[in-house]
Amino acid sequence: MSQKVIVYPGTFDPLTYGHIDIIERGAQLGDQLIVAVSLNLGKQPLFSIEERTALVKAEVDRINAETNSGPPVLVKSFSGLLTDFASEQGATSILRGLRAVADFEYEFQMASINKRLHGELETMFLMAAEQQHFVASRFVKEIALFGGNISSFVPENVAKALNQKINKN
Ligand code: ADP
């Protein structure tokens, strides 16, 4: 039987507990989950793709160590079209997280475009967890910039990297 490979793409600038929740739940939905860190120069990320990928990897290593059912979650980076990357990985679906209404229009458009580009690739959505539905990388960066406490939004090593980055700039 063919494997159900799911790709969870994002900018992860930086990884938050909202993303982590989607990763943990998404890992239960197929045979293999690949977290795909996008170069996404259009968003002008604060962290380089290498830094973002390393922060995601550190957290995914912890998740993999804690859950020993099924194959480990993989972390990869990509720079071209998501549909091309997903095909190369043999994926059958794309996973995205949905927060409040604000996410809907963008996600609906992206899912429709990706469906047009690659008809066999389905996009599926997980609703944000109740405690995480307002958490966004953008706000976390803003709070950190003004010296606020971000410890309830991101893991410790992400908070450390964010504070270091902000103090350097
Ligand atoms: P992108 O630039 O591709 O939107 P993000 O890193 O901002 O990348 O988000 C990646 C995915 O994770 C998106 O589907 C987004 O809706 C989802 N996501 C982000 N934050 C949360 C959260 N707090 N809860 C659930 N899903 C989230």
Residues whose N, C-alpha, C, O or C-beta is under 5 A from the ligand:
A	BS01	ADP	P9 G10 T11 F12 D13 G18 H19 I22 R96 G97 L98 R99 D103 A128 A129 Q132 H133 V135 A136
